[in-house]
Amino acid sequence: MKKRLSLIILSIMLIAAILCVAVACDDNSGTQNTDNGTNQSGTNTDDSGGNDKDDGTGGEVVTPPEGGDDETEEGGEVTPTSDGVFTYALNADGETYTVRGAIDKNATEYAIPALFNSKPVTSIEKEAFRRSDYLVKVTIPATVTDIGERAFSMCRDLAAVTFDEGSELTDIGVRAFFECESLDNVTLPDGVKNVGAGAFDGCNSLVKLIVPSSVERIGKDAFECAYTASINVSGIVYFGKVAYKYVNIYEEGQPAPAVDAVIADGTVAIADSAFEGMTELVSVTVPASVTHIGADAFTSTGLASITVDEGNTVYYSESNAILTFNTATLVKGTASTVIPEGVVTVAENAFKGVTGLVNVVLPASVTSIGACAFEDCVSLETVTMNTAVTVIPDGAFRNCVSLKEIKIEKTVKEMAGTAFSGCSALKTVWIDSPDVIIACSMSLEAGHLLEYADTVYVSDRAFVIVDEDGEESEDPRKQEAAYLVAFFDKGASSDGYTVWTRKDA
């Protein structure tokens, strides 16, 4: 009897112990699951709009507690934080925030706050609200100075953008409001200086656009959909004090009449690509007030005459070209331009599409040529290089289909594979540069310097090194180009050059 009683008591104690362990495990598990559930909900909210809400018509959003401390990851990067509506990142100055996006991706209205964690919100991150399909209205606080690239791009239902009074906005990024198709009325605040390329391109409903006089830079096609309402009687479209583009109105089916463009006094800038592709543009007059000429402003035009007002302190005209005082750069040239001595840089696209250009001489002062500087100069027959240029960049002489001969000086250290691509008449090439000879060993594809060549003259002294004392030695890199060996027959040396003739010539 006593033995049975002992067994019963032992069994009860064992059962009680098991129950205690189970309860303890259940408590721990429940606590852990609660933590994980909160963290997981936060992750989903940040990344995909969350799973703890309904179809966007008022569902509850689970968010981290407001006002929490910023957490710093290894390497010093600050993690985004949230106020339950938006996510933010602390800027490098430690005193301001960038809004990174919204938690509820289905919201129809966003009112970005001026402060987070008692610090001003000064910027909207790149692509922060891109493709917010339900967004109809956004209010941007006065503290925001910068709207990032594609910040509201393709928000097709966005109809209203409001800037708070006293806005400090200065910069609108590339394609910031690209294809906001419902946007019909925009007033940019005073103080905006820069509007990026394509910022409002594709805003097909935009019929009212007010741009302040503070604007100094306008990128290509920034207001492509809205310019028709701003055509000046001269045909030049102005936004603020920037000449945006020229609209040549002429009878359909008839050739475009020649245009003599006179930029209005008081204009401070000419937008990127303002006159690009206007073959009917034959002359331009730039006033003293212009301090910035955008990229490709006059590329591929029919310009024959360029005049810059003598009072201009940034630009001047000489030999029917636009040049800069402080950087000695030739910005834009014409068919009649003779590059003046003293020019240091021929800018990117400076002569691109100048179809009447026949001869080019680079004076000794020129040290650099921009990409595509002489691209599509279809009448260009001769180019005289100098010994100061060390790099021939991408597309420098691309599609110069009349260029018959070129000499690459020994001082050239680098040449892009596309520098002479499409030069179908380039039958004779002289190479003094060992670096170019070596480069010819590594490129057999179309666009190669020697693609169309029949005869190549390679300097016998290309690999001769002369030191300061006049002592000569042989460059250890000396080699024959694989391209030459594969496609050309090596001939005799004549006048200091070895003549290579194409095998199938």
TORMI-571737 format. One record per residue (C-alpha): chain; x, y negated, z. Coordinates in steps of 0.02 Angstrom, whole numbers. Layout:
# TORMI-571737
A|X|Y|Z
...
This chain:
# TORMI-571737
A|0|0|0
A|139|-120|49
A|234|-69|-106
A|83|-108|-216
A|58|-276|-129
A|239|-320|-159
A|222|-279|-344
A|66|-389|-357
A|152|-536|-273
A|304|-514|-385
A|193|-510|-540
A|103|-670|-486
A|270|-758|-457
A|333|-703|-628
A|175|-764|-714
A|188|-931|-623
A|368|-950|-677
A|324|-916|-858
A|183|-1044|-850
A|301|-1175|-778
A|426|-1147|-917
A|290|-1157|-1048
A|222|-1319|-977
A|396|-1394|-968
A|433|-1344|-1146
A|266|-1413|-1202
A|301|-1580|-1115
A|472|-1594|-1196
A|406|-1544|-1365
A|266|-1670|-1353
A|385|-1810|-1309
A|501|-1765|-1450
A|359|-1754|-1575
A|296|-1925|-1520
A|466|-2002|-1554
A|485|-1915|-1720
A|310|-1962|-1770
A|346|-2146|-1739
A|510|-2142|-1832
A|439|-2046|-1977
A|293|-2165|-1991
A|413|-2312|-1992
A|517|-2232|-2129
A|366|-2198|-2238
A|301|-2374|-2210
A|465|-2452|-2265
A|495|-2340|-2414
A|325|-2300|-2486
A|190|-2400|-2400
A|160|-2272|-2262
A|41|-2126|-2238
A|-53|-2202|-2091
A|-174|-2311|-2186
A|-320|-2293|-2304
A|-336|-2352|-2484
A|-277|-2529|-2446
A|-443|-2605|-2392
A|-400|-2626|-2209
A|-312|-2468|-2150
A|-200|-2481|-1998
A|-12|-2491|-2023
A|103|-2418|-1891
A|253|-2533|-1869
A|403|-2552|-1755
A|381|-2672|-1608
A|398|-2855|-1658
A|554|-2949|-1608
A|668|-2798|-1588
A|855|-2819|-1591
A|944|-2796|-1757
A|1042|-2635|-1769
A|1214|-2636|-1847
A|1268|-2483|-1944
A|1446|-2423|-1961
A|1541|-2546|-2070
A|1445|-2697|-2007
A|1293|-2685|-2121
A|1135|-2750|-2037
A|984|-2637|-2054
A|817|-2709|-2112
A|692|-2755|-1977
A|506|-2787|-1986
A|369|-2896|-1915
A|237|-2769|-1965
A|199|-2856|-2129
A|368|-2883|-2213
A|543|-2811|-2197
A|695|-2923|-2176
A|884|-2920|-2177
A|993|-3036|-2075
A|1104|-3139|-2190
A|1293|-3145|-2176
A|1286|-3311|-2084
A|1195|-3226|-1941
A|1074|-3372|-1933
A|951|-3340|-2074
A|849|-3198|-2148
A|806|-3131|-2320
A|634|-3055|-2346
A|657|-2886|-2430
A|479|-2837|-2468
A|306|-2798|-2399
A|252|-2645|-2302
A|78|-2636|-2375
A|107|-2619|-2562
A|-80|-2633|-2595
A|-106|-2804|-2516
A|-183|-2939|-2625
A|-107|-3088|-2536
A|63|-3119|-2456
A|102|-3269|-2347
A|288|-3259|-2315
A|329|-3333|-2143
A|454|-3473|-2120
A|531|-3388|-1968
A|576|-3213|-1912
A|654|-3179|-1743
A|656|-3369|-1721
A|771|-3388|-1871
A|724|-3463|-2041
A|684|-3354|-2190
A|788|-3432|-2329
A|782|-3311|-2475
A|678|-3179|-2564
A|780|-3027|-2610
A|807|-2963|-2786
A|654|-2860|-2840
A|574|-2885|-2669
A|395|-2884|-2735
A|424|-2816|-2910
A|274|-2721|-2979
A|159|-2764|-2834
A|8|-2709|-2933
A|-126|-2781|-2819
A|-44|-2947|-2777
A|-152|-3098|-2824
A|-82|-3240|-2720
A|84|-3277|-2634
A|132|-3422|-2522
A|317|-3464|-2509
A|375|-3560|-2354
A|473|-3722|-2361
A|626|-3636|-2288
A|656|-3526|-2441
A|796|-3594|-2550
A|821|-3447|-2667
A|704|-3327|-2758
A|802|-3176|-2816
A|808|-3092|-2986
A|645|-3005|-3035
A|575|-3043|-2862
A|395|-3047|-2928
A|427|-2971|-3099
A|279|-2880|-3177
A|154|-2928|-3042
A|22|-2932|-3177
A|-124|-2987|-3066
A|-27|-3127|-2981
A|-130|-3283|-3016
A|-69|-3410|-2889
A|103|-3456|-2820
A|100|-3591|-2687
A|253|-3678|-2615
A|233|-3754|-2442
A|253|-3941|-2424
A|433|-3996|-2402
A|499|-3845|-2499
A|688|-3830|-2501
A|689|-3713|-2652
A|837|-3740|-2769
A|858|-3578|-2867
A|737|-3465|-2961
A|820|-3305|-3018
A|825|-3218|-3186
A|652|-3149|-3231
A|587|-3194|-3059
A|406|-3204|-3123
A|429|-3106|-3284
A|263|-3046|-3359
A|153|-3113|-3219
A|14|-3113|-3348
A|-121|-3190|-3238
A|-18|-3339|-3180
A|-97|-3494|-3257
A|-40|-3643|-3153
A|132|-3673|-3077
A|202|-3829|-2998
A|385|-3809|-2954
A|435|-3909|-2801
A|550|-4060|-2807
A|728|-4006|-2775
A|731|-3853|-2889
A|895|-3858|-2984
A|914|-3692|-3075
A|785|-3585|-3167
A|855|-3419|-3226
A|836|-3339|-3397
A|663|-3269|-3429
A|600|-3331|-3260
A|422|-3357|-3326
A|438|-3264|-3490
A|283|-3161|-3529
A|169|-3267|-3418
A|45|-3276|-3560
A|-90|-3367|-3461
A|24|-3506|-3402
A|-57|-3662|-3474
A|-4|-3788|-3342
A|177|-3799|-3289
A|253|-3944|-3194
A|443|-3947|-3186
A|526|-4080|-3077
A|663|-4197|-3137
A|783|-4115|-3013
A|805|-3965|-3130
A|982|-3960|-3201
A|994|-3786|-3278
A|868|-3683|-3376
A|912|-3508|-3437
A|864|-3431|-3602
A|676|-3407|-3627
A|640|-3462|-3448
A|475|-3542|-3503
A|453|-3451|-3667
A|265|-3436|-3649
A|232|-3615|-3593
A|336|-3729|-3702
A|203|-3760|-3835
A|112|-3879|-3717
A|269|-3984|-3694
A|321|-4023|-3873
A|389|-4199|-3887
A|350|-4304|-4039
A|532|-4276|-4090
A|503|-4088|-4091
A|615|-4062|-3941
A|536|-3980|-3789
A|589|-4056|-3623
A|561|-3986|-3449
A|610|-4116|-3321
A|774|-4190|-3385
A|824|-4034|-3480
A|808|-4013|-3668
A|734|-3838|-3676
A|717|-3803|-3862
A|666|-3873|-4030
A|503|-3827|-4115
A|506|-3862|-4301
A|328|-3884|-4362
A|311|-3860|-4549
A|188|-3791|-4674
A|174|-3603|-4670
A|258|-3518|-4816
A|372|-3666|-4850
A|557|-3674|-4805
A|594|-3761|-4641
A|644|-3942|-4669
A|816|-4000|-4612
A|823|-4063|-4433
A|927|-4204|-4361
A|908|-4181|-4173
A|934|-4332|-4063
A|933|-4284|-3879
A|842|-4416|-3775
A|940|-4532|-3662
A|927|-4478|-3481
A|933|-4293|-3524
A|1054|-4209|-3404
A|1067|-4036|-3483
A|1032|-3933|-3638
A|961|-3762|-3595
A|1038|-3595|-3639
A|999|-3548|-3820
A|902|-3712|-3843
A|935|-3720|-4031
A|1002|-3544|-4059
A|966|-3473|-4232
A|902|-3639|-4304
A|983|-3633|-4474
A|886|-3790|-4520
A|976|-3890|-4385
A|1103|-3996|-4479
A|1152|-4128|-4351
A|1141|-4164|-4166
A|1172|-4319|-4062
A|1212|-4292|-3878
A|1188|-4439|-3758
A|1306|-4495|-3621
A|1190|-4426|-3487
A|1214|-4243|-3533
A|1329|-4155|-3410
A|1290|-3974|-3453
A|1269|-3882|-3618
A|1202|-3707|-3593
A|1269|-3545|-3665
A|1226|-3520|-3849
A|1138|-3688|-3856
A|1194|-3713|-4037
A|1244|-3535|-4088
A|1203|-3479|-4266
A|1137|-3647|-4322
A|1167|-3747|-4481
A|1256|-3888|-4390
A|1369|-3990|-4501
A|1378|-4149|-4398
A|1400|-4168|-4209
A|1406|-4334|-4118
A|1431|-4356|-3931
A|1405|-4529|-3857
A|1571|-4610|-3813
A|1507|-4645|-3638
A|1492|-4460|-3597
A|1618|-4412|-3462
A|1605|-4222|-3483
A|1598|-4193|-3671
A|1667|-4278|-3826
A|1657|-4245|-4012
A|1801|-4229|-4134
A|1810|-4148|-4304
A|1623|-4112|-4292
A|1646|-4007|-4137
A|1595|-4022|-3954
A|1741|-4017|-3833
A|1762|-4040|-3645
A|1876|-4165|-3561
A|1920|-4071|-3403
A|1943|-3893|-3470
A|2003|-3931|-3646
A|1875|-3809|-3714
A|1800|-3810|-3888
A|1618|-3773|-3850
A|1544|-3779|-4023
A|1621|-3795|-4196
A|1556|-3816|-4373
A|1612|-3765|-4547
A|1716|-3923|-4564
A|1798|-3913|-4393
A|1988|-3913|-4382
A|2030|-3856|-4206
A|2122|-4005|-4129
A|2293|-3989|-4048
A|2269|-3992|-3860
A|2123|-3871|-3857
A|2162|-3731|-3735
A|2008|-3622|-3751
A|1893|-3580|-3895
A|1733|-3536|-3803
A|1630|-3380|-3820
A|1521|-3391|-3977
A|1597|-3560|-4021
A|1593|-3527|-4209
A|1474|-3379|-4210
A|1365|-3379|-4364
A|1449|-3529|-4444
A|1427|-3458|-4617
A|1522|-3596|-4709
A|1685|-3581|-4611
A|1825|-3529|-4729
A|1990|-3557|-4640
A|2044|-3555|-4457
A|2210|-3614|-4387
A|2239|-3593|-4201
A|2354|-3733|-4141
A|2495|-3692|-4020
A|2394|-3759|-3873
A|2258|-3624|-3885
A|2289|-3486|-3757
A|2121|-3398|-3755
A|1980|-3351|-3874
A|1808|-3309|-3805
A|1711|-3153|-3849
A|1625|-3164|-4019
A|1704|-3335|-4049
A|1706|-3310|-4239
A|1579|-3170|-4257
A|1473|-3171|-4415
A|1577|-3305|-4501
A|1542|-3219|-4666
A|1643|-3341|-4773
A|1800|-3338|-4664
A|1947|-3289|-4774
A|2104|-3335|-4677
A|2152|-3343|-4493
A|2319|-3410|-4434
A|2352|-3350|-4257
A|2479|-3428|-4138
A|2600|-3351|-4013
A|2506|-3414|-3860
A|2354|-3301|-3873
A|2379|-3139|-3776
A|2204|-3063|-3786
A|2089|-3041|-3936
A|1921|-3001|-3854
A|1763|-2906|-3898
A|1687|-2958|-4064
A|1807|-3104|-4089
A|1804|-3084|-4279
A|1667|-2955|-4295
A|1577|-2950|-4464
A|1692|-3077|-4545
A|1665|-2987|-4709
A|1773|-3103|-4813
A|1929|-3092|-4704
A|2062|-3009|-4811
A|2221|-3018|-4707
A|2273|-3040|-4525
A|2436|-3046|-4430
A|2437|-2989|-4248
A|2579|-3081|-4160
A|2699|-2994|-4042
A|2629|-3093|-3895
A|2459|-3006|-3905
A|2449|-2888|-3757
A|2269|-2830|-3774
A|2143|-2815|-3915
A|1965|-2751|-3899
A|1918|-2608|-4014
A|1775|-2712|-4083
A|1877|-2870|-4116
A|1879|-2841|-4305
A|1738|-2716|-4326
A|1638|-2739|-4485
A|1778|-2835|-4572
A|1757|-2733|-4731
A|1875|-2841|-4837
A|2019|-2831|-4712
A|2139|-2734|-4823
A|2307|-2802|-4763
A|2362|-2802|-4581
A|2528|-2860|-4508
A|2568|-2798|-4333
A|2708|-2870|-4227
A|2632|-2821|-4060
A|2693|-2659|-3981
A|2537|-2654|-3872
A|2424|-2657|-4025
A|2527|-2521|-4108
A|2505|-2415|-3952
A|2320|-2455|-3949
A|2307|-2391|-4127
A|2361|-2222|-4061
A|2207|-2210|-3953
A|2064|-2260|-4067
A|2009|-2177|-4227
A|1824|-2226|-4223
A|1732|-2352|-4331
A|1774|-2531|-4287
A|1959|-2495|-4275
A|2077|-2635|-4330
A|2140|-2527|-4473
A|1973|-2451|-4524
A|1970|-2537|-4694
A|2156|-2572|-4716
A|2249|-2514|-4871
A|2419|-2580|-4819
A|2490|-2602|-4644
A|2654|-2692|-4609
A|2730|-2641|-4442
A|2871|-2748|-4376
A|3037|-2658|-4361
A|3070|-2765|-4208
A|2903|-2737|-4123
A|2984|-2628|-3990
A|3141|-2732|-3971
A|3154|-2817|-3801
A|3261|-2973|-3786
A|3307|-3026|-3609
A|3349|-3201|-3546
A|3532|-3180|-3593
A|3488|-3130|-3771
A|3533|-2947|-3741
A|3425|-2826|-3840
A|3356|-2658|-3787
A|3225|-2537|-3849
A|3053|-2532|-3772
A|3036|-2357|-3693
A|2856|-2348|-3757
A|2913|-2345|-3938
A|2805|-2230|-4041
A|2717|-2218|-4207
A|2529|-2241|-4202
A|2431|-2080|-4223
A|2308|-2173|-4334
A|2447|-2225|-4453
A|2520|-2050|-4460
A|2349|-1973|-4493
A|2287|-2090|-4628
A|2438|-2181|-4701
A|2598|-2137|-4792
A|2754|-2213|-4717
A|2857|-2312|-4840
A|3023|-2404|-4839
A|3068|-2552|-4731
A|3060|-2720|-4819
A|3096|-2892|-4748
A|3089|-2826|-4571
A|2928|-2728|-4589
A|2893|-2545|-4623
A|2758|-2527|-4753
A|2620|-2399|-4726
A|2501|-2362|-4871
A|2334|-2276|-4851
A|2342|-2099|-4918
A|2181|-2108|-5016
A|2211|-2283|-5082
